[in-house]
């Protein structure tokens, strides 16, 4: 029996997948627990339409991210911090600080998880930091850590 999965089912598939299972498994387990529904022609068309819409949105988001990456690639982001003797920082510059500086300087709101920072920055210097804007789209930004 062909069914459309409504939720992810381990070892069977993800939500939206059309799978063939034993009739008893579908009728006695999947359908009563609302994990799947029978695959009718109308439902298959709805799934196909939703998939195409999702692909369009993803493609548009990737295109916007590529344009933003090109704009940010040329940018430098100043981060002003308090320093002590020998230009050592009080604390460190973290991904959160860099995301806030990008938002302040360029008006681009990023989550700290999008800033690809291996370790916090602990010295006054210029660093190249990666920023993940979308799946497969990254930009390198020049981060300039300067004393206050």
Order of alpha helices (4+ residues) and beta strands (2+ residues): beta-beta-beta-alpha-beta-beta-alpha-beta-beta-beta-beta
